[in-house]
Amino acid sequence: MAGNAHKTKTKEKNRILNLNRIRLIDNGGNQVGIVSPEEAFKLAWEEDLDLVEVAPDAEPPVIRIMDYGKYKYKQSKREKAIKQSNKLEKTKEIKLSPSIGEHDYNFKKDHAEEFLQSGSKTIFTIPFKGREVTHPELGREIMQRLVKDLSDIGDVISPPRMKGRFMSMVMAPQSNK
């Protein structure tokens, strides 16, 4: 919008100077009042700050004295934080074994329930070691059992698939709850 008062772009400076009167707000957010554009430039020059048109459609237009570079920096940080918070989706991973015991299965299933109830996507992974890779049906049985046990709180997004020596499946919290 504007550079320093003494470095303000000519086009914008002329636009502000063509106004008869403006409502000026100082750097602290306090209303100075209705002043002439020349007086606004003088005040901005003294503080080595910028004049930024906040509400051009208002009568008279509202101009604020501020450090425009600092304002743009804070605004970009705020937008970046909002983007990141929207983008961050919690994903948890649970590793199982094709020869998992009953107690271990229940322990991992309980953790998966906690993850799904807290709103996190959960990735189930079964690494096959050595000759276990010749029996992918063992991993598929475990995955199907998990789907059945967790069907009341989670939906399968990606069904069980083999990728090299790993079988994986993704579940997400049920959308209707």
C-alpha positions, 0 to 999 in steps of 0.5 A: 500500500505505502512505503515510508512517508518520505518514500511513499509511492508517488501514485499513492501519495498523490491519491492521498494528497488529492483528498480534502480531509482524512480520518487519521489513526496513530500508531497506537490505534488512537484516533487523531481526528480529521486532518489534512493529508499534508498534516498526516504525512508530516506526522508519519514522517516524524515517526518514520512510519507509513501511511496506510489507507485502511478504509478507502470507502469511508467518509472521510477515508481512514488512514493509519500511521503504521510500520507497513513492513511489520504489518505485512510480516505479521499478517503473513505469519498469521496466514501461515499459522492458519494454513498449518493448523488446517493442514495438520491432520494427526496420523498415528501408526500401529505396527503389527506382526503376522504372528501376533499374540492375542494379548498383543493384538488386544493391546494394539487394538485398544491403542487404535481405538484411542487414536480413532476416538481422538480424531486421528487417522490410523495406519496399520502396518505389518512388516513381513520378515524372511519367509513370512512374505510367502503367507500374506493371508496371515496379515490379511486375516489380522487386518480384517479382524481389526476392521471388524473390531473397529467398525463401530468407531472407524472407517477404512480409507485404504484397504489392506495392500501389499507394498514390497514386504509391508502390508498396510491399511488406513482407517479414519474416525467415522464421519457421522460421529 
